[in-house]
Amino acid sequence: MAREQLEESIVADGNGKEEEAGVMGISAAGDGDEHHGGGGFSMKSFLWHGGSVWDAWFSCASNQVAQVLLTLPYSFSQLGMVSGVLLQIFYGFLGSWTAYLISVLYVEYRSRKEKEGVSFKNHVIQWFEVLDGLLGPYWKAAGLAFNCTFLLFGSVIQLIACASNIYYINDRLDKRTWTYIFGACCATTVFIPSFHNYRIWSFLGLGMTTYTAWYLAIAALINGQVEGVAHTGPTKLVLYFTGATNILYTFGGHAVTVEIMHAMWKPARFKYIYLLATLYVFTLTLPSAAAMYWAFGDELLNHSNAFSLLPKTAWRDAAVILMLIHQFITFGFACTPLYFVWEKVIGMHDTKSIFKRALARLPIVVPIWFLAIIFPFFGPINSAVGALLVSFTVYIIPSLAHILTYRTASARMNAAEKPPFFLPSWTGMFVLNMFIVVWVLVVGFGLGGWASMVNFVRQIDTFGLFAKCYQCPKPAAAAQSPAPLPHH
């Protein structure tokens, strides 16, 4: 009964929708995932107001794989086939567990606040606020710093990926120019109020990623192995841990878990959604990366974007276009929490006018645009962000926060969420959490940070900052022209 009452009480009140959410919470006492608001069918509500378990699943799965799908074959060439498959499965389950911990801590924070009579009218709860409410201001500062920096570079990566992909359809403009253009396009995400309004976008995004993943797998198998293909990976420790950290980044895309939960009508039902999303993502990432590595082998070491090795066809162009649209959606996913933080800083978070909030959000897009132009290193930047930011934001901080929140017997006794059925012991949970902290600190942050930064500095030395066209093929005429005669 206590659990059911908690689920009934925790009803997401997306910006400007508090009354509708309240009605939904009362009328849906028996079920909870009906279409909310009013009695009749509304196309606007169908496309715009998403708060069901299915909406959360689509948001998690869609947000987890975007451009990283194109860099996983590159990671397989660094890791080798066996390590590539095993690390995907390992980090997939590790990421699902820490997403579960984040959901538990959100429910704990929300239930405590509601008992105190706190209203979240026109307020979206974020991860750093959960840490502040449960563990104090120092944890809030750490959560805010790591989360915001990760989301900032996550948005940068989407812009870089957009420019890298469109180049394979239209190479008349260089990648830097395409970055300018897509920066302007992605700035329009300032008009999407919250994750509550991503229903149709999440659904379309996952469909686009599914097409791209199966295109990569099928195209690689049809193309067959290239002449003289070699599969020598792993060959160097730097490459091995760079690839491993990219996979850590792949399954650590839940820096927006709290915002997705808050957009649900019943956030307490989130618990296993991320795991179910990850299982679906495995059906996309494993076949596509394995098939590409089987077909092209070591060639992928110099091609961090999988599109670059496949022949130009209508199927490939369709995959590129769909991936571009999905990267626009993922840019919005990464940026929206930053918009919320900025609104709270300048006192605009309670404003109901979409246009006023959009204008207030625009300054967030500018530094993202600028960083994408400075560091256009598609692939290596994923590993650097994974090692230095994702390792803390997604793995270490949630694990430590869970241990400290429930360290006392009274906290465990009054916990809003008890241990899961597959690990019913608090001690077992704490042991698993400590394993994650130590593993990610040593392998992810330590070795991964060393390897990814060595690789990143190498890219800067090779291509320079503000590179005009990163890893672009040299024009045939320039490549075949004779070397100039020496001057005497």
VEXVOTOR-638471 format. One line per field, with one value per residue (C-alpha): residue number from 1; residue in one letter; chain; x, y, z. Coordinates in steps of 0.25 Angstrom, whole numbers, m for minus. Layout:
REM residues N
seq	[NUM,...];
type	[A,...];
mol	[A,...];
x	[X,...];
y	[Y,...];
z	[Z,...];
This chain:
REM residues 488
seq	[1,2,3,4,5,6,7,8,9,10,11,12,13,14,15,16,17,18,19,20,21,22,23,24,25,26,27,28,29,30,31,32,33,34,35,36,37,38,39,40,41,42,43,44,45,46,47,48,49,50,51,52,53,54,55,56,57,58,59,60,61,62,63,64,65,66,67,68,69,70,71,72,73,74,75,76,77,78,79,80,81,82,83,84,85,86,87,88,89,90,91,92,93,94,95,96,97,98,99,100,101,102,103,104,105,106,107,108,109,110,111,112,113,114,115,116,117,118,119,120,121,122,123,124,125,126,127,128,129,130,131,132,133,134,135,136,137,138,139,140,141,142,143,144,145,146,147,148,149,150,151,152,153,154,155,156,157,158,159,160,161,162,163,164,165,166,167,168,169,170,171,172,173,174,175,176,177,178,179,180,181,182,183,184,185,186,187,188,189,190,191,192,193,194,195,196,197,198,199,200,201,202,203,204,205,206,207,208,209,210,211,212,213,214,215,216,217,218,219,220,221,222,223,224,225,226,227,228,229,230,231,232,233,234,235,236,237,238,239,240,241,242,243,244,245,246,247,248,249,250,251,252,253,254,255,256,257,258,259,260,261,262,263,264,265,266,267,268,269,270,271,272,273,274,275,276,277,278,279,280,281,282,283,284,285,286,287,288,289,290,291,292,293,294,295,296,297,298,299,300,301,302,303,304,305,306,307,308,309,310,311,312,313,314,315,316,317,318,319,320,321,322,323,324,325,326,327,328,329,330,331,332,333,334,335,336,337,338,339,340,341,342,343,344,345,346,347,348,349,350,351,352,353,354,355,356,357,358,359,360,361,362,363,364,365,366,367,368,369,370,371,372,373,374,375,376,377,378,379,380,381,382,383,384,385,386,387,388,389,390,391,392,393,394,395,396,397,398,399,400,401,402,403,404,405,406,407,408,409,410,411,412,413,414,415,416,417,418,419,420,421,422,423,424,425,426,427,428,429,430,431,432,433,434,435,436,437,438,439,440,441,442,443,444,445,446,447,448,449,450,451,452,453,454,455,456,457,458,459,460,461,462,463,464,465,466,467,468,469,470,471,472,473,474,475,476,477,478,479,480,481,482,483,484,485,486,487,488];
type	[M,A,R,E,Q,L,E,E,S,I,V,A,D,G,N,G,K,E,E,E,A,G,V,M,G,I,S,A,A,G,D,G,D,E,H,H,G,G,G,G,F,S,M,K,S,F,L,W,H,G,G,S,V,W,D,A,W,F,S,C,A,S,N,Q,V,A,Q,V,L,L,T,L,P,Y,S,F,S,Q,L,G,M,V,S,G,V,L,L,Q,I,F,Y,G,F,L,G,S,W,T,A,Y,L,I,S,V,L,Y,V,E,Y,R,S,R,K,E,K,E,G,V,S,F,K,N,H,V,I,Q,W,F,E,V,L,D,G,L,L,G,P,Y,W,K,A,A,G,L,A,F,N,C,T,F,L,L,F,G,S,V,I,Q,L,I,A,C,A,S,N,I,Y,Y,I,N,D,R,L,D,K,R,T,W,T,Y,I,F,G,A,C,C,A,T,T,V,F,I,P,S,F,H,N,Y,R,I,W,S,F,L,G,L,G,M,T,T,Y,T,A,W,Y,L,A,I,A,A,L,I,N,G,Q,V,E,G,V,A,H,T,G,P,T,K,L,V,L,Y,F,T,G,A,T,N,I,L,Y,T,F,G,G,H,A,V,T,V,E,I,M,H,A,M,W,K,P,A,R,F,K,Y,I,Y,L,L,A,T,L,Y,V,F,T,L,T,L,P,S,A,A,A,M,Y,W,A,F,G,D,E,L,L,N,H,S,N,A,F,S,L,L,P,K,T,A,W,R,D,A,A,V,I,L,M,L,I,H,Q,F,I,T,F,G,F,A,C,T,P,L,Y,F,V,W,E,K,V,I,G,M,H,D,T,K,S,I,F,K,R,A,L,A,R,L,P,I,V,V,P,I,W,F,L,A,I,I,F,P,F,F,G,P,I,N,S,A,V,G,A,L,L,V,S,F,T,V,Y,I,I,P,S,L,A,H,I,L,T,Y,R,T,A,S,A,R,M,N,A,A,E,K,P,P,F,F,L,P,S,W,T,G,M,F,V,L,N,M,F,I,V,V,W,V,L,V,V,G,F,G,L,G,G,W,A,S,M,V,N,F,V,R,Q,I,D,T,F,G,L,F,A,K,C,Y,Q,C,P,K,P,A,A,A,A,Q,S,P,A,P,L,P,H,H];
mol	[A,A,A,A,A,A,A,A,A,A,A,A,A,A,A,A,A,A,A,A,A,A,A,A,A,A,A,A,A,A,A,A,A,A,A,A,A,A,A,A,A,A,A,A,A,A,A,A,A,A,A,A,A,A,A,A,A,A,A,A,A,A,A,A,A,A,A,A,A,A,A,A,A,A,A,A,A,A,A,A,A,A,A,A,A,A,A,A,A,A,A,A,A,A,A,A,A,A,A,A,A,A,A,A,A,A,A,A,A,A,A,A,A,A,A,A,A,A,A,A,A,A,A,A,A,A,A,A,A,A,A,A,A,A,A,A,A,A,A,A,A,A,A,A,A,A,A,A,A,A,A,A,A,A,A,A,A,A,A,A,A,A,A,A,A,A,A,A,A,A,A,A,A,A,A,A,A,A,A,A,A,A,A,A,A,A,A,A,A,A,A,A,A,A,A,A,A,A,A,A,A,A,A,A,A,A,A,A,A,A,A,A,A,A,A,A,A,A,A,A,A,A,A,A,A,A,A,A,A,A,A,A,A,A,A,A,A,A,A,A,A,A,A,A,A,A,A,A,A,A,A,A,A,A,A,A,A,A,A,A,A,A,A,A,A,A,A,A,A,A,A,A,A,A,A,A,A,A,A,A,A,A,A,A,A,A,A,A,A,A,A,A,A,A,A,A,A,A,A,A,A,A,A,A,A,A,A,A,A,A,A,A,A,A,A,A,A,A,A,A,A,A,A,A,A,A,A,A,A,A,A,A,A,A,A,A,A,A,A,A,A,A,A,A,A,A,A,A,A,A,A,A,A,A,A,A,A,A,A,A,A,A,A,A,A,A,A,A,A,A,A,A,A,A,A,A,A,A,A,A,A,A,A,A,A,A,A,A,A,A,A,A,A,A,A,A,A,A,A,A,A,A,A,A,A,A,A,A,A,A,A,A,A,A,A,A,A,A,A,A,A,A,A,A,A,A,A,A,A,A,A,A,A,A,A,A,A,A,A,A,A,A,A,A,A,A,A,A,A,A,A,A,A,A,A,A,A,A,A,A,A,A,A,A,A,A,A,A,A,A,A,A,A,A,A,A,A,A,A,A,A,A,A,A,A,A,A,A];
x	[0,11,18,5,2,16,14,1,7,19,13,22,17,24,25,12,4,3,m12,m13,m3,m11,m24,m16,m11,m25,m32,m22,m21,m23,m14,m6,m1,m14,m14,m14,m23,m37,m46,m45,m34,m25,m14,m6,m6,m3,9,14,10,18,19,16,26,27,31,42,46,47,54,65,67,67,77,86,91,92,106,113,107,117,129,127,133,146,146,145,158,165,160,158,145,145,148,138,127,130,132,119,111,119,117,103,99,108,101,87,90,95,83,74,82,79,64,64,71,61,49,55,57,44,36,44,40,26,24,30,19,28,22,29,20,27,40,47,56,70,81,89,76,75,89,87,74,80,95,97,103,117,110,102,114,121,108,106,120,121,107,107,121,118,105,112,122,111,104,118,119,106,110,123,116,105,117,124,112,106,120,118,106,111,126,125,126,136,133,135,125,115,117,113,101,96,100,89,79,81,79,64,63,62,47,45,40,44,45,30,30,39,29,29,43,48,39,45,59,59,54,65,76,70,70,85,90,84,89,103,102,96,104,117,113,109,121,129,143,153,165,176,167,175,169,181,175,178,192,195,190,187,178,172,168,163,153,149,146,137,129,128,123,113,106,107,97,88,92,78,71,65,59,53,47,42,34,27,13,18,33,34,31,44,53,56,53,67,71,60,65,79,75,69,81,90,82,87,101,107,103,107,120,124,120,128,140,139,138,149,158,169,165,155,167,168,153,146,133,127,120,134,137,124,121,112,98,84,83,95,90,77,84,93,80,73,85,86,71,74,86,78,68,80,86,72,73,87,84,71,76,86,75,68,80,82,68,69,82,75,61,54,50,36,33,22,24,32,37,43,50,55,62,68,73,81,94,96,97,108,119,115,116,130,135,131,139,151,151,145,151,140,143,154,146,136,147,152,138,136,148,148,133,124,132,129,115,109,116,124,116,102,109,115,103,94,104,104,89,86,98,89,79,68,70,70,57,50,55,45,50,55,67,62,57,70,79,71,82,87,101,101,97,108,118,114,114,128,133,127,134,148,147,143,152,164,161,151,157,171,175,164,167,182,180,169,177,189,181,174,187,191,179,183,197,193,181,182,171,160,163,156,152,156,160,155,160,170,166,171,177,185,189,194,201,216,224,230,244,253,258,273];
y	[0,10,7,9,22,27,24,31,43,45,51,59,73,78,93,99,85,84,84,74,65,66,61,50,46,45,39,29,22,9,9,22,22,27,39,50,63,63,52,53,50,62,62,72,64,51,58,67,62,50,44,29,18,16,31,29,16,23,35,26,17,29,37,26,23,35,38,28,17,22,22,8,1,10,5,m9,m7,m2,m13,m25,m33,m41,m29,m20,m29,m32,m18,m14,m24,m21,m6,m7,m14,m5,7,1,m1,13,18,10,16,30,27,21,34,43,35,37,52,54,46,53,67,64,59,73,79,85,88,86,95,100,94,82,74,72,63,73,77,62,62,75,70,56,59,74,86,80,68,78,86,73,68,82,83,69,68,82,80,66,71,83,74,64,75,79,65,65,77,71,59,66,73,60,53,63,64,50,55,69,71,85,91,87,82,95,102,91,93,107,104,92,101,111,99,93,106,104,94,106,106,92,94,81,66,65,70,60,49,49,53,41,31,36,37,23,18,26,20,6,8,14,2,m9,m1,m2,m16,m21,m11,m17,m31,m28,m21,m33,m32,m22,m28,m31,m28,m30,m31,m28,m21,m19,m14,m3,1,15,10,m1,8,19,9,4,18,21,9,14,27,20,13,26,34,36,49,53,42,51,60,49,43,56,57,44,44,34,34,23,13,17,7,m3,5,8,m7,m10,1,m4,m18,m12,m3,m16,m21,m8,m6,m21,m25,m12,m10,m25,m26,m13,m18,m31,m25,m13,m18,m8,2,7,12,24,25,29,31,18,25,28,14,10,13,25,19,24,15,22,36,32,27,40,49,41,41,56,58,49,57,69,62,57,71,76,64,69,84,84,81,92,101,98,101,114,118,115,124,136,134,131,116,120,128,121,129,120,131,138,125,123,136,134,120,125,129,114,110,120,113,100,105,111,98,90,98,98,83,76,62,52,40,43,54,43,36,48,52,38,37,51,54,42,33,42,48,34,24,28,39,32,19,27,36,23,17,30,33,19,17,18,7,18,22,8,5,17,16,19,8,m5,m13,m20,m34,m39,m33,m32,m29,m15,m21,m27,m13,m6,m16,m15,0,0,m9,1,12,6,0,13,21,12,7,18,31,26,18,23,37,35,28,37,50,44,41,55,63,54,59,74,72,65,74,86,94,100,89,92,78,67,54,58,51,59,63,54,65,69,55,52,65,64,70,84,85,90,104,107];
z	[0,3,m10,m18,m10,m13,m28,m28,m21,m30,m43,m52,m53,m66,m68,m69,m68,m53,m53,m64,m57,m44,m51,m57,m44,m38,m50,m53,m39,m45,m57,m59,m73,m80,m89,m80,m80,m84,m89,m105,m114,m117,m128,m120,m108,m116,m122,m111,m97,m94,m80,m81,m78,m93,m95,m85,m92,m105,m99,m92,m105,m114,m106,m103,m118,m128,m134,m125,m134,m145,m136,m130,m142,m140,m125,m130,m138,m126,m117,m126,m128,m114,m105,m113,m111,m97,m93,m99,m91,m78,m79,m84,m71,m62,m68,m66,m52,m49,m56,m47,m35,m40,m41,m27,m22,m30,m24,m10,m11,m17,m7,5,m1,m3,11,15,6,m5,m18,m31,m39,m51,m47,m53,m43,m48,m43,m35,m27,m24,m19,m11,m4,0,2,3,m4,m7,m15,m22,m27,m32,m39,m45,m50,m56,m62,m68,m74,m79,m86,m92,m99,m102,m110,m116,m121,m128,m136,m140,m144,m152,m160,m162,m167,m177,m183,m189,m197,m200,m200,m207,m194,m183,m170,m162,m171,m169,m154,m155,m162,m153,m141,m146,m148,m135,m128,m131,m119,m110,m114,m108,m93,m87,m88,m87,m101,m108,m110,m125,m126,m118,m126,m139,m134,m130,m143,m150,m142,m144,m159,m159,m150,m159,m172,m166,m163,m176,m185,m178,m181,m195,m198,m192,m187,m194,m201,m191,m179,m166,m151,m143,m131,m120,m123,m114,m100,m103,m114,m106,m94,m104,m110,m97,m92,m104,m101,m86,m92,m101,m89,m80,m88,m76,m71,m74,m66,m55,m66,m73,m60,m56,m70,m66,m60,m50,m49,m39,m51,m57,m50,m61,m73,m76,m75,m85,m94,m93,m97,m110,m112,m112,m125,m132,m127,m127,m141,m148,m141,m142,m157,m160,m153,m160,m174,m172,m161,m158,m168,m158,m149,m159,m161,m148,m156,m161,m173,m179,m183,m190,m204,m208,m211,m208,m196,m190,m193,m186,m174,m174,m174,m164,m155,m157,m152,m140,m136,m136,m127,m118,m118,m112,m102,m97,m97,m90,m76,m79,m82,m69,m61,m68,m66,m51,m51,m57,m51,m64,m60,m55,m68,m76,m89,m98,m106,m94,m89,m103,m104,m90,m94,m107,m100,m96,m111,m114,m106,m112,m126,m123,m116,m128,m138,m129,m126,m139,m135,m138,m130,m121,m114,m110,m102,m96,m91,m86,m78,m71,m70,m72,m63,m51,m55,m59,m51,m39,m33,m34,m27,m16,m14,m12,m2,6,5,11,20,33,38,39,24,20,28,23,8,m2,m11,m5,m12,m25,m25,m32,m21,m9,1,4,6,m8,m14,m6,m11,m25,m24,m19,m30,m40,m33,m33,m47,m53,m45,m49,m63,m68,m62,m60,m72,m81,m77,m80,m93,m99,m95,m102,m114,m114,m113,m125,m133,m129,m134,m147,m151,m142,m135,m143,m154,m166,m171,m161,m167,m181,m193,m201,m215,m225,m233,m221,m218,m232,m235,m235,m223,m226,m230,m219,m220,m221];
